[in-house]
Amino acid sequence: MRPRGIVVALVIFVALLVTAPVALAANATEDAYCEGCSALHQKQVPFTGLDVALVVAAGGALIAAGFGIRRLGRSDTA
């Protein structure tokens, strides 16, 4: 590994070490969904707004596009 790559890796590592305590201190479940109570007392899963069918359709479209581009990129000079 080149010295520049080692320096970049060390900078990223230190940045992750600095931000880790902040990330671990927050409790997103209680803060976002249940004001003043435990998330275990909720009877429903909160709606986050993510449409799973849309994500699956987009993934399928990307896979189909990838196969199509691969097929178009083949050379017929075998």
CORNORVEN-V425622 format. One record per pair of residues at least 12 apart in sequence whose C-alpha atoms are under 8 Angstrom apart, sorted by sequence separation. I is the first residue (numbers start at 1). J is the second residue. D is the distance in whole Angstrom. If there is no record, write none. Layout:
i=I j=J d=D
i=I j=J d=D
//
This chain:
i=33 j=46 d=7
//
